[in-house]
Amino acid sequence: SAALCFLAFRCLPRRLAMCNLFLFLDSALYIQIGGALDYWYTAKDECVPGGPAFDYTYFTTYARIVGSIAAWFGVCLFQWVMSSWRIRNIFLVSTVLRCAAGVFDVGIVQRWNIAAGISDKTMYILGDAIIYEICYML
């Protein structure tokens, strides 16, 4: 990957090479613990006391359907709103929104949603299925 970034600076216009480098660093440095959280979300109460204990139908079917619809909306949002923006502003807004979307996972694990009176399923749908997917598509 580092070699490809180096070659991009040698073969592409500088602006394009910088975009390539940003996208590489964005992907490489973005911390996502989704795999570990999948086990935490679906673990039974004896494994994670007081945890969400989502059933697999909800976790793998309903949430993914809602996420797919949200991703489609994210593509449309980009086309309608951001397609005329400068690339720097698109990168900035999408990166900030993706970081903000990651707070939903932290909120569920820290149980902030329960303290605020929001159920685990609602918080998960809002965060991982809707907000994250929209931000990922931007």
N, C-alpha and C positions, 0 to 999 in steps of 0.2 A: 504494500500500500504506500509506503514511504517512497518507493521507487517510482510509482505511478504519479504521485504528487510532484516529485522532482521532474519527471518527464513532462508533466503538464506545464510547468514553468518554462521548459525548453521548447515545447512544440505549440503551445496555445498562446493566444493573446493574454497579457498579464491579468486583465480583469477576469477572464474566464478561469485562469489558473487559480486566482485568489478565491473565486466561488467554489472551485473544486476542493481547494484546501479547507475552506470553511465547512463544507458539507462532510468532508472526511473527518475533521476534528469534532464536528457536531455529533456524528455517529459514534466515533471512538470514545469520546469523553462523556457521553450521556449515560448516566448510571440508571439502569433499569433492572429492577429485581423482580420482574413479573413471574418468572418461573418459581422462585421461592414463595412468593405471595400466593400463587395458585394453590399450593399445598396448605397454606395458612387459611385461605378463604374457605376451602372445602373440608378442613379437618373437623372431626367430630368433637363434641364437648369434652370428652375424656382426654383428648390430646391437647386442645386449646381451650381451656375453661373460659367461658364467656365470649368466645370468638364467634364469627359470623355463621359458621357451619352451613354454608350454602349447599343445597343439593345440586347434583351434577346437571340436572335438566335446566335449572335456572342459570347456572354458571356457564355451561357450554352452549346452550341453545338460545334462551331468551336474551341474555346479555350480548351475545354475539350478533343476533339479529338486530337489536337496537344499535349496536356498534357499527354494523354495516350501513344502516340507514344514516347514522351520524357521519360516517366517512363520506358517503355520497353527498350529504349536505355540506361537508367541508370542501369538497371539490367545487360544488356550485358556489359556495361563499367566496372561494378564491377567484373563480371566474367573474362573479358579479362585482366584487369589491376590490380585490387586490391585483387583478390582472394589469391595471394601469399604473400600479405603484412602481417605484424604483426597487431594484433587487435588494439593496441594502435594507430598506424599510421592511420588506417582506421577511428577510432573514431575522431581523431584530424582533418583529412582532411574533413570528412563529416560534422563535426560541424562547421568548419570555412566556408565551402562552403554554408551551410544552412544559416548562419548569413549574408554572403555576398549576398545571394539571397534575403533576406529580405529588402535589400536596394532598390530594384526595386519598392516595394510598397511605400516606403518613397519618392523616386524620382518622382513617379506619383502624389502623394498627394501634394508634394511641388512644382510640375510643372517644375522640373529640365529638364524633357524630352522635354518639349515644348521649353524651353530656348535653348536646344541643337539641336532643329530641328527634334526631333524624335516624331512621332505621338503616341497618347495614346494606340492605338491598337497594334502597333509594340512593344512598351515598355511592355505592359501587356503580350503579347505572349512570348517575350524574358524572362521576369522575372518570372511571376507566372506559365505560362504554360510550359515553357521549363526548365529554370535553376532550379526553385524550385522543380519540379517533378524529375529531374535527381538527385539533391542533396538528396531528400527524399528517393529515392530508394537506394542510396549508403549507 
